[in-house]
Amino acid sequence: MEKDHHSKCSCEKKKIRTAKEYQNLMNRLSRIEGQVRGVKSMLEQDAYCIDILTQVSAITAALNSFNKVLLSSHIRTCVRENIRAGNDEVIDELVNAIQKLMK
């Protein structure tokens, strides 16, 4: 049975996601979570620094990919809907979010 999932964006705002979008994002996060556990295990097993750094770099790339998917969805849905409704504040919110991502 498919149902939409809710996720808090900020304050009281919520985002209704399709089951497919929700599952895609959750799968990505689960893989990232597994990668982080792997790095923790590597550290516990005294792995070589460069090997750990390589895995952390892969985690960073996976998080960046997650952010790109989420940001793209946000622009196509939330931002578009808010602009059409006359809420231009969403543009400042988007600009601030992009600035944070690019730090």
All heavy atoms as an XYZ file, in Angstrom:
817
protein
N       0.837     -1.172      0.000
C       0.000      0.000      0.000
C       0.883      1.236      0.000
O       1.699      1.419      0.879
C      -0.883     -0.055      1.245
C      -1.634      1.194      1.511
S      -3.014      0.856      2.593
C      -2.540      1.741      4.027
N       0.753      2.079     -1.015
C       1.549      3.290     -1.112
C       0.861      4.436     -0.395
O      -0.336      4.600     -0.480
C       1.752      3.681     -2.580
C       2.760      2.841     -3.277
C       3.187      3.455     -4.606
O       2.880      4.632     -4.864
O       3.826      2.741     -5.376
N       1.679      5.205      0.316
C       1.143      6.420      0.902
C       2.220      7.489      0.866
O       3.387      7.196      0.754
C       0.605      6.211      2.304
C       1.489      5.496      3.296
C       0.866      5.629      4.659
C       0.945      4.370      5.462
N       0.734      4.544      6.849
N       1.777      8.720      0.939
C       2.719      9.822      0.943
C       3.338      9.940      2.332
O       2.732      9.615      3.334
C       2.015     11.135      0.588
C       1.630     11.173     -0.882
O       2.259     10.449     -1.675
O       0.702     11.921     -1.225
N       4.586     10.405      2.351
C       5.309     10.572      3.606
C       5.550     12.052      3.843
O       5.721     12.825      2.921
C       6.642      9.820      3.542
C       6.452      8.345      3.383
N       6.217      7.515      4.440
C       6.405      7.560      2.285
C       6.064      6.278      4.004
N       6.170      6.277      2.690
N       5.569     12.440      5.097
C       5.767     13.839      5.463
C       7.149     13.995      6.079
O       7.637     13.130      6.766
C       4.719     14.293      6.486
C       3.327     14.215      5.951
N       2.763     15.239      5.239
C       2.406     13.235      5.992
C       1.537     14.897      4.890
N       1.306     13.682      5.326
N       7.754     15.146      5.835
C       9.060     15.456      6.395
C       9.098     16.936      6.731
O       8.653     17.752      5.944
C      10.153     15.126      5.387
O      11.399     15.514      5.881
N       9.639     17.268      7.874
C       9.727     18.674      8.254
C      10.828     19.344      7.447
O      11.924     18.845      7.344
C      10.028     18.806      9.742
C       8.851     18.427     10.605
C       9.136     18.686     12.057
C       7.919     18.308     12.876
N       8.140     18.425     14.287
N      10.515     20.495      6.853
C      11.511     21.301      6.143
C      12.083     22.331      7.107
O      13.266     22.392      7.310
C      10.897     21.987      4.928
S      10.544     20.867      3.573
N      11.259     23.145      7.691
C      11.683     24.113      8.702
C      10.435     24.622      9.397
O       9.379     24.730      8.802
C      12.454     25.273      8.063
O      11.632     25.972      7.163
N      10.576     24.915     10.671
C       9.460     25.396     11.491
C       8.260     24.457     11.349
O       8.371     23.284     11.605
C       9.100     26.831     11.123
S      10.461     27.988     11.319
N       7.148     24.997     10.921
C       5.931     24.201     10.784
C       5.684     23.736      9.356
O       4.670     23.139      9.070
C       4.728     25.002     11.288
C       4.799     25.332     12.765
C       4.836     24.096     13.657
O       4.074     23.134     13.392
O       5.638     24.081     14.593
N       6.596     24.068      8.466
C       6.427     23.670      7.074
C       6.599     22.168      6.940
O       7.396     21.558      7.648
C       7.456     24.370      6.180
C       7.299     25.868      6.134
C       8.356     26.467      5.241
C       8.276     27.971      5.251
N       9.330     28.562      4.417
N       5.865     21.584      6.024
C       5.988     20.152      5.752
C       6.009     19.946      4.262
O       5.544     20.779      3.493
C       4.839     19.378      6.377
C       4.866     19.427      7.881
C       3.955     18.412      8.470
C       4.061     18.517      9.978
N       3.719     17.310     10.633
N       6.534     18.814      3.859
C       6.639     18.472      2.446
C       6.051     17.090      2.243
O       6.486     16.123      2.847
C       8.109     18.503      2.023
C       8.433     17.803      0.739
C       7.880     18.544     -0.432
C       8.373     17.850     -1.702
N       7.601     18.182     -2.833
N       5.043     17.000      1.396
C       4.465     15.708      1.062
C       5.257     15.133     -0.099
O       5.386     15.758     -1.144
C       2.974     15.843      0.687
C       2.199     16.385      1.891
C       2.407     14.516      0.219
C       0.767     16.758      1.583
N       5.828     13.959      0.109
C       6.622     13.286     -0.919
C       5.892     12.049     -1.402
O       5.195     11.402     -0.637
C       7.979     12.886     -0.356
C       8.823     14.070      0.006
C      10.243     13.676      0.426
N      11.000     14.888      0.613
C      10.967     15.607      1.725
N      10.269     15.208      2.744
N      11.660     16.719      1.807
N       6.101     11.722     -2.662
C       5.541     10.474     -3.165
C       6.285      9.321     -2.497
O       7.408      9.493     -2.004
C       5.704     10.355     -4.693
O       7.107     10.276     -5.005
C       5.062     11.535     -5.421
N       5.684      8.169     -2.513
C       6.325      6.996     -1.930
C       7.643      6.698     -2.639
O       8.634      6.321     -2.002
C       5.390      5.791     -2.011
N       7.683      6.902     -3.955
C       8.903      6.645     -4.733
C      10.016      7.607     -4.327
O      11.158      7.190     -4.119
C       8.592      6.787     -6.226
C       9.770      6.510     -7.119
C       9.388      6.631     -8.591
C      10.596      6.408     -9.476
N      10.274      6.561    -10.894
N       9.692      8.903     -4.215
C      10.698      9.891     -3.817
C      11.189      9.610     -2.400
O      12.393      9.652     -2.126
C      10.109     11.300     -3.896
C      11.092     12.389     -3.494
C      10.493     13.781     -3.476
O       9.256     13.927     -3.577
O      11.270     14.735     -3.342
N      10.262      9.331     -1.507
C      10.612      9.017     -0.120
C      11.558      7.821     -0.064
O      12.594      7.869      0.604
C       9.330      8.735      0.672
C       9.571      8.268      2.085
C       9.823      9.177      3.105
C       9.549      6.907      2.400
C      10.047      8.749      4.400
C       9.774      6.475      3.695
C      10.021      7.397      4.691
O      10.254      6.963      5.967
N      11.219      6.757     -0.794
C      12.040      5.543     -0.756
C      13.422      5.794     -1.349
O      14.427      5.306     -0.828
C      11.344      4.393     -1.497
C      11.918      3.039     -1.153
C      11.892      2.758      0.341
O      10.853      2.827      0.994
N      13.043      2.452      0.920
N      13.493      6.577     -2.422
C      14.780      6.908     -3.030
C      15.678      7.634     -2.021
O      16.849      7.283     -1.854
C      14.569      7.764     -4.286
C      15.864      8.228     -4.911
O      16.891      7.561     -4.867
N      15.828      9.398     -5.514
N      15.122      8.641     -1.349
C      15.904      9.392     -0.370
C      16.310      8.514      0.819
O      17.445      8.585      1.290
C      15.120     10.620      0.100
C      14.912     11.715     -0.958
C      13.910     12.750     -0.461
C      16.230     12.369     -1.344
N      15.390      7.692      1.282
C      15.704      6.802      2.405
C      16.790      5.791      2.025
O      17.685      5.506      2.835
C      14.449      6.075      2.889
C      13.469      6.984      3.603
S      14.166      7.777      5.078
C      14.163      6.390      6.202
N      16.724      5.256      0.807
C      17.755      4.316      0.355
C      19.122      4.982      0.318
O      20.123      4.381      0.742
C      17.409      3.753     -1.024
C      16.248      2.787     -0.990
O      15.853      2.291      0.060
N      15.667      2.524     -2.147
N      19.166      6.202     -0.179
C      20.429      6.943     -0.219
C      20.978      7.145      1.191
O      22.166      6.947      1.447
C      20.241      8.299     -0.903
C      20.059      8.217     -2.398
C      19.689      9.588     -2.986
N      19.516      9.524     -4.418
C      20.487      9.706     -5.294
N      21.709      9.987     -4.888
N      20.251      9.621     -6.588
N      20.108      7.561      2.114
C      20.553      7.779      3.494
C      21.002      6.483      4.160
O      21.972      6.481      4.925
C      19.440      8.436      4.315
C      19.190      9.905      4.021
C      18.008     10.412      4.841
C      20.429     10.750      4.294
N      20.334      5.397      3.864
C      20.728      4.104      4.438
C      22.117      3.697      3.956
O      22.930      3.180      4.728
C      19.706      3.026      4.091
O      18.489      3.289      4.751
N      22.394      3.929      2.660
C      23.731      3.620      2.137
C      24.782      4.493      2.811
O      25.858      4.024      3.187
C      23.777      3.805      0.617
C      23.152      2.651     -0.143
C      23.457      2.696     -1.629
N      22.911      3.860     -2.307
C      21.691      3.945     -2.814
N      20.863      2.923     -2.714
N      21.285      5.053     -3.410
N      24.478      5.781      2.981
C      25.405      6.702      3.639
C      25.639      6.266      5.085
O      26.776      6.254      5.571
C      24.888      8.153      3.564
C      24.914      8.640      2.105
C      25.691      9.081      4.474
C      24.121      9.916      1.853
N      24.562      5.894      5.749
C      24.668      5.422      7.128
C      25.591      4.201      7.204
O      26.434      4.094      8.092
C      23.273      5.077      7.645
C      23.213      4.672      9.093
C      21.784      4.383      9.535
O      20.995      3.865      8.713
O      21.479      4.676     10.696
N      25.457      3.291      6.256
C      26.323      2.109      6.209
C      27.775      2.495      5.968
O      28.687      1.912      6.566
N      27.987      3.479      5.097
C      29.352      3.942      4.843
C      29.967      4.544      6.103
O      31.142      4.313      6.397
C      29.363      4.983      3.715
C      29.093      4.407      2.342
C      28.994      5.515      1.300
O      28.148      6.405      1.398
N      29.860      5.476      0.309
N      29.183      5.312      6.854
C      29.687      5.923      8.094
C      30.031      4.830      9.109
O      31.078      4.883      9.766
C      28.674      6.938      8.667
C      29.094      7.413     10.053
C      28.528      8.126      7.720
N      29.168      3.826      9.222
C      29.473      2.709     10.123
C      30.757      1.998      9.683
O      31.555      1.569     10.516
C      28.310      1.723     10.179
C      27.168      2.184     11.081
C      26.189      1.042     11.395
N      25.677      0.389     10.203
C      24.593      0.758      9.524
N      23.893      1.801      9.934
N      24.210      0.105      8.459
N      30.954      1.898      8.374
C      32.173      1.276      7.853
C      33.413      2.063      8.236
O      34.439      1.478      8.596
N      33.341      3.376      8.177
C      34.479      4.214      8.565
C      34.748      4.063     10.059
O      35.906      3.963     10.487
C      34.242      5.696      8.184
C      35.264      6.611      8.850
C      34.284      5.861      6.672
N      33.694      4.013     10.845
C      33.863      3.812     12.292
C      34.572      2.490     12.556
O      35.496      2.418     13.372
C      32.495      3.844     12.973
C      32.555      3.763     14.475
C      31.169      3.863     15.086
C      31.233      3.735     16.589
N      29.894      3.725     17.195
N      34.164      1.461     11.838
C      34.791      0.149     11.971
C      36.260      0.195     11.539
O      37.131     -0.409     12.182
C      34.028     -0.875     11.136
O      34.655     -2.121     11.175
N      36.530      0.911     10.462
C      37.917      1.049      9.998
C      38.778      1.706     11.070
O      39.903      1.285     11.324
C      37.972      1.890      8.716
C      37.404      1.212      7.496
S      37.368      2.327      6.060
C      39.111      2.296      5.586
N      38.232      2.737     11.701
C      38.968      3.432     12.753
C      39.223      2.501     13.929
O      40.336      2.458     14.473
C      38.185      4.677     13.203
C      38.895      5.628     14.149
C      40.180      6.175     13.527
C      37.980      6.758     14.542
N      38.190      1.737     14.307
C      38.334      0.779     15.412
C      39.373     -0.292     15.100
O      40.024     -0.810     16.000
C      36.982      0.127     15.715
C      35.973      1.074     16.310
C      34.553      0.506     16.366
O      34.278     -0.525     15.725
O      33.734      1.121     17.059
N      39.541     -0.593     13.814
C      40.489     -1.631     13.400
C      41.840     -1.052     12.986
O      42.649     -1.732     12.351
C      39.890     -2.450     12.259
C      38.652     -3.216     12.666
C      37.927     -3.835     11.486
O      38.433     -3.894     10.379
N      36.707     -4.311     11.730
N      42.073      0.209     13.357
C      43.345      0.885     13.085
C      43.709      0.898     11.601
O      44.864      0.733     11.221
C      44.489      0.238     13.894
C      44.266      0.333     15.396
O      43.757      1.382     15.856
O      44.575     -0.644     16.104
N      42.730      1.148     10.751
C      42.978      1.213      9.309
C      43.906      2.392      8.992
O      44.000      3.361      9.739
C      41.658      1.368      8.555
N      44.561      2.287      7.870
C      45.478      3.309      7.400
C      44.720      4.607      7.107
O      43.610      4.584      6.558
C      46.184      2.789      6.132
C      47.281      3.656      5.599
C      48.378      4.006      6.399
C      47.253      4.114      4.295
C      49.396      4.797      5.902
C      48.272      4.905      3.777
C      49.347      5.242      4.586
O      50.358      6.018      4.084
N      45.314      5.728      7.480
C      44.659      7.044      7.355
C      44.121      7.311      5.951
O      42.985      7.776      5.793
C      45.638      8.163      7.726
S      46.243      8.068      9.420
N      44.920      7.041      4.940
C      44.505      7.318      3.562
C      43.295      6.475      3.184
O      42.391      6.955      2.480
C      45.678      7.086      2.575
C      46.829      8.052      2.858
C      45.199      7.198      1.124
C      46.463      9.535      2.753
N      43.232      5.246      3.654
C      42.070      4.402      3.370
C      40.803      4.988      3.998
O      39.736      4.995      3.377
C      42.304      2.975      3.874
C      43.437      2.275      3.140
O      43.745      2.689      1.992
O      44.016      1.329      3.698
N      40.928      5.498      5.215
C      39.782      6.125      5.883
C      39.383      7.397      5.140
O      38.201      7.627      4.876
C      40.100      6.419      7.367
C      40.286      5.105      8.140
C      38.980      7.259      7.993
C      40.763      5.287      9.572
N      40.365      8.213      4.791
C      40.079      9.447      4.061
C      39.381      9.169      2.733
O      38.479      9.907      2.327
C      41.369     10.234      3.820
C      41.979     10.886      5.062
C      43.382     11.388      4.758
C      41.101     12.012      5.570
N      39.768      8.104      2.069
C      39.129      7.721      0.809
C      37.658      7.407      1.034
O      36.791      7.829      0.253
C      39.856      6.516      0.188
O      41.217      6.886     -0.072
C      39.192      6.058     -1.100
N      37.365      6.682      2.103
C      35.972      6.344      2.401
C      35.172      7.574      2.824
O      34.006      7.719      2.449
C      35.908      5.270      3.495
C      36.395      3.913      3.029
C      35.675      3.446      1.781
O      34.454      3.432      1.723
N      36.422      3.065      0.757
N      35.783      8.468      3.575
C      35.105      9.700      3.975
C      34.808     10.552      2.738
O      33.735     11.165      2.635
C      35.927     10.485      5.023
C      35.339     11.871      5.263
C      35.986      9.700      6.331
N      35.719     10.562      1.784
C      35.490     11.287      0.540
C      34.285     10.715     -0.207
O      33.477     11.454     -0.761
C      36.740     11.217     -0.337
O      36.528     11.878     -1.554
N      34.147      9.400     -0.190
C      32.991      8.753     -0.829
C      31.691      9.143     -0.115
O      30.660      9.355     -0.752
C      33.170      7.242     -0.838
N      31.749      9.249      1.210
C      30.571      9.668      1.988
C      30.196     11.105      1.634
O      29.020     11.416      1.442
C      30.831      9.527      3.504
C      30.991      8.055      3.888
C      29.717     10.190      4.315
C      31.555      7.825      5.290
N      31.189     11.965      1.539
C      30.944     13.360      1.173
C      30.276     13.443     -0.200
O      29.311     14.195     -0.389
C      32.264     14.153      1.193
O      32.828     14.087      2.503
C      32.049     15.611      0.815
N      30.766     12.665     -1.151
C      30.171     12.646     -2.493
C      28.730     12.146     -2.444
O      27.848     12.686     -3.124
C      31.008     11.782     -3.429
N      28.475     11.124     -1.628
C      27.117     10.581     -1.498
C      26.178     11.609     -0.865
O      25.021     11.744     -1.282
C      27.133      9.287     -0.682
N      26.652     12.338      0.134
C      25.837     13.395      0.748
C      25.561     14.520     -0.241
O      24.445     15.042     -0.300
C      26.524     13.950      1.998
C      26.418     13.087      3.250
C      27.363     13.596      4.335
C      24.990     13.051      3.760
N      26.565     14.885     -1.027
C      26.361     15.915     -2.047
C      25.327     15.465     -3.067
O      24.476     16.251     -3.492
C      27.675     16.273     -2.737
C      28.577     17.122     -1.865
O      28.117     17.810     -0.958
N      29.865     17.073     -2.126
N      25.372     14.206     -3.448
C      24.394     13.662     -4.392
C      22.992     13.693     -3.787
O      22.019     14.057     -4.454
C      24.785     12.238     -4.778
O      23.848     11.692     -5.663
N      22.872     13.319     -2.518
C      21.595     13.378     -1.803
C      21.053     14.806     -1.831
O      19.887     15.038     -2.140
C      21.776     12.889     -0.358
C      20.538     13.002      0.477
C      19.621     11.969      0.515
C      20.286     14.137      1.235
C      18.462     12.063      1.296
C      19.141     14.245      2.006
C      18.232     13.208      2.042
N      21.927     15.774     -1.519
C      21.516     17.179     -1.506
C      21.050     17.642     -2.882
O      20.073     18.389     -2.987
C      22.660     18.071     -1.015
C      22.812     18.044      0.485
O      21.902     17.661      1.211
N      23.971     18.442      0.966
N      21.722     17.214     -3.935
C      21.330     17.611     -5.298
C      19.936     17.087     -5.634
O      19.117     17.811     -6.208
C      22.348     17.094     -6.311
C      23.663     17.829     -6.290
C      24.643     17.167     -7.254
C      26.047     17.663     -7.032
N      27.020     16.930     -7.863
N      19.674     15.833     -5.285
C      18.360     15.244     -5.551
C      17.280     15.989     -4.772
O      16.230     16.351     -5.310
C      18.353     13.735     -5.207
C      16.943     13.168     -5.218
C      19.254     12.965     -6.168
N      17.540     16.236     -3.493
C      16.569     16.915     -2.642
C      16.352     18.362     -3.091
O      15.209     18.831     -3.163
C      17.016     16.861     -1.181
C      16.001     17.284     -0.139
C      14.728     16.464     -0.223
C      16.614     17.158      1.245
N      17.428     19.057     -3.415
C      17.319     20.446     -3.861
C      16.548     20.536     -5.179
O      15.685     21.403     -5.342
C      18.707     21.067     -4.010
C      18.766     22.532     -4.408
C      18.054     23.412     -3.384
C      20.213     22.971     -4.570
N      16.830     19.645     -6.084
C      16.123     19.623     -7.363
C      14.621     19.428     -7.155
O      13.798     20.126     -7.745
C      16.691     18.506     -8.236
O      15.967     18.397     -9.428
N      14.279     18.493     -6.296
C      12.872     18.246     -5.990
C      12.241     19.473     -5.348
O      11.122     19.854     -5.683
C      12.741     17.045     -5.060
O      11.424     16.911     -4.601
N      12.963     20.095     -4.438
C      12.456     21.273     -3.738
C      12.150     22.398     -4.730
O      11.097     23.035     -4.656
C      13.473     21.743     -2.694
C      13.052     22.961     -1.948
N      11.950     22.985     -1.116
C      13.575     24.220     -1.922
C      11.819     24.198     -0.597
N      12.794     24.960     -1.079
N      13.052     22.626     -5.665
C      12.858     23.690     -6.652
C      11.653     23.388     -7.531
O      10.828     24.265     -7.804
C      14.127     23.902     -7.498
C      15.238     24.492     -6.616
C      13.845     24.805     -8.694
C      16.616     24.485     -7.259
N      11.543     22.129     -7.967
C      10.456     21.757     -8.883
C       9.081     21.727     -8.211
O       8.066     21.791     -8.897
C      10.752     20.394     -9.491
C      11.854     20.427    -10.515
C      12.006     19.080    -11.212
N      12.933     19.183    -12.310
C      14.201     18.807    -12.251
N      14.687     18.289    -11.133
N      14.992     18.932    -13.303
N       9.058     21.598     -6.898
C       7.767     21.501     -6.213
C       7.536     22.714     -5.320
O       6.796     23.624     -5.689
C       7.656     20.189     -5.407
O       8.736     20.116     -4.461
C       7.688     18.975     -6.324
N       8.162     22.747     -4.181
C       7.930     23.801     -3.180
C       8.162     25.206     -3.729
O       7.319     26.087     -3.560
C       8.830     23.589     -1.962
S       8.591     22.011     -1.122
N       9.316     25.406     -4.374
C       9.642     26.738     -4.870
C       8.659     27.153     -5.965
O       8.096     28.255     -5.931
C      11.101     26.808     -5.368
C      11.388     28.158     -6.028
C      12.076     26.568     -4.208
N       8.429     26.264     -6.916
C       7.505     26.574     -8.010
C       6.119     26.916     -7.466
O       5.520     27.917     -7.855
C       7.398     25.379     -8.957
C       6.419     25.630    -10.101
C       6.173     24.405    -10.947
N       7.415     23.955    -11.558
C       7.569     22.752    -12.093
N       6.589     21.875    -12.082
N       8.713     22.403    -12.640
N       5.603     26.105     -6.552
C       4.259     26.322     -6.002
C       4.179     27.639     -5.236
O       3.196     28.376     -5.352
C       3.863     25.150     -5.104
C       3.636     23.858     -5.864
C       3.590     22.623     -4.966
O       3.515     22.782     -3.720
O       3.649     21.516     -5.515
N       5.210     27.947     -4.447
C       5.207     29.190     -3.678
C       5.281     30.416     -4.569
O       4.604     31.414     -4.319
C       6.359     29.198     -2.671
C       5.990     28.516     -1.381
O       5.361     29.117     -0.523
N       6.351     27.249     -1.242
N       6.095     30.368     -5.605
C       6.188     31.508     -6.521
C       4.860     31.714     -7.237
O       4.374     32.845     -7.349
C       7.348     31.321     -7.520
C       8.677     31.472     -6.785
C       7.245     32.325     -8.663
C       9.898     31.138     -7.617
N       4.248     30.627     -7.686
C       2.950     30.734     -8.362
C       1.880     31.305     -7.431
O       0.955     31.972     -7.874
C       2.517     29.375     -8.899
C       3.283     28.967    -10.127
C       2.830     27.627    -10.646
N       3.546     27.295    -11.871
C       3.570     26.095    -12.406
N       2.892     25.100    -11.849
N       4.244     25.865    -13.515
N       2.034     31.038     -6.118
C       1.071     31.541     -5.137
C       1.410     32.963     -4.680
O       0.728     33.520     -3.830
C       1.013     30.600     -3.936
N       2.477     33.534     -5.237
C       2.848     34.897     -4.890
C       3.752     35.012     -3.675
O       3.990     36.114     -3.185
N       4.263     33.916     -3.177
C       5.146     33.933     -2.011
C       6.598     33.969     -2.468
O       7.254     32.941     -2.596
C       4.895     32.702     -1.128
C       5.792     32.677      0.093
O       6.495     33.643      0.383
N       5.787     31.560      0.798
N       7.107     35.167     -2.702
C       8.487     35.325     -3.172
C       9.520     35.120     -2.067
O      10.713     35.029     -2.348
C       8.672     36.701     -3.817
C       7.949     36.815     -5.144
O       7.575     35.770     -5.712
O       7.751     37.947     -5.619
N       9.087     35.029     -0.802
C      10.015     34.777      0.300
C      10.761     33.465      0.101
O      11.868     33.286      0.591
C       9.263     34.744      1.629
C       8.683     36.073      2.045
C       7.796     35.947      3.283
O       7.792     34.891      3.929
O       7.112     36.936      3.587
N      10.139     32.546     -0.628
C      10.755     31.241     -0.868
C      12.062     31.390     -1.650
O      12.958     30.559     -1.528
C       9.768     30.289     -1.574
C       9.555     30.666     -3.021
C      10.231     28.852     -1.479
N      12.201     32.473     -2.416
C      13.435     32.699     -3.175
C      14.588     32.989     -2.218
O      15.677     32.420     -2.361
C      13.256     33.845     -4.193
C      12.221     33.428     -5.246
C      14.591     34.210     -4.854
C      11.765     34.545     -6.161
N      14.350     33.848     -1.226
C      15.391     34.131     -0.228
C      15.750     32.869      0.540
O      16.927     32.621      0.825
C      14.926     35.218      0.746
C      14.815     36.583      0.082
O      15.537     36.823     -0.911
O      14.005     37.398      0.551
N      14.740     32.070      0.877
C      14.974     30.812      1.583
C      15.861     29.889      0.739
O      16.799     29.278      1.255
C      13.621     30.144      1.869
C      13.721     28.834      2.610
C      12.357     28.184      2.773
O      11.747     27.806      1.747
O      11.927     28.063      3.925
N      15.583     29.813     -0.555
C      16.366     28.976     -1.460
C      17.795     29.484     -1.579
O      18.746     28.702     -1.511
C      15.700     28.920     -2.840
C      16.440     28.138     -3.920
C      16.598     26.677     -3.515
C      15.694     28.250     -5.246
N      17.957     30.792     -1.736
C      19.298     31.373     -1.838
C      20.101     31.066     -0.574
O      21.271     30.656     -0.651
C      19.220     32.901     -2.096
C      20.581     33.567     -1.926
C      18.665     33.164     -3.485
N      19.494     31.222      0.588
C      20.180     30.918      1.846
C      20.566     29.444      1.929
O      21.667     29.109      2.378
C      19.309     31.301      3.049
C      19.191     32.800      3.227
O      20.078     33.553      2.827
N      18.099     33.239      3.825
N      19.680     28.574      1.489
C      19.972     27.134      1.515
C      21.146     26.811      0.598
O      22.039     26.037      0.976
C      18.733     26.339      1.105
N      21.163     27.394     -0.589
C      22.261     27.147     -1.533
C      23.574     27.669     -0.964
O      24.619     27.010     -1.066
C      21.947     27.763     -2.908
C      20.793     26.995     -3.568
C      23.184     27.755     -3.804
C      20.245     27.646     -4.825
N      23.533     28.836     -0.339
C      24.758     29.388      0.275
C      25.285     28.454      1.353
O      26.502     28.244      1.453
C      24.483     30.783      0.836
C      24.321     31.828     -0.243
C      23.887     33.188      0.286
O      23.356     33.297      1.390
N      24.090     34.218     -0.510
N      24.412     27.877      2.162
C      24.840     26.929      3.197
C      25.449     25.680      2.582
O      26.436     25.135      3.089
C      23.665     26.559      4.096
C      23.251     27.655      5.035
C      22.055     27.238      5.867
C      21.577     28.378      6.739
N      20.368     28.038      7.487
N      24.847     25.205      1.496
C      25.361     23.994      0.835
C      26.739     24.209      0.227
O      27.511     23.266      0.102
C      24.380     23.530     -0.256
C      23.077     22.916      0.231
C      22.148     22.695     -0.956
C      23.351     21.610      0.956
N      27.026     25.442     -0.160
C      28.263     25.722     -0.867
C      29.409     26.139      0.053
O      30.487     26.490     -0.425
C      28.027     26.793     -1.942
C      27.073     26.305     -3.016
S      26.755     27.521     -4.287
C      28.241     27.353     -5.258
N      29.212     26.085      1.343
C      30.272     26.446      2.290
C      31.405     25.456      2.220
O      31.270     24.319      1.945
C      29.738     26.499      3.715
C      29.008     27.775      4.008
C      28.655     27.851      5.472
C      27.987     29.159      5.776
N      27.621     29.288      7.170
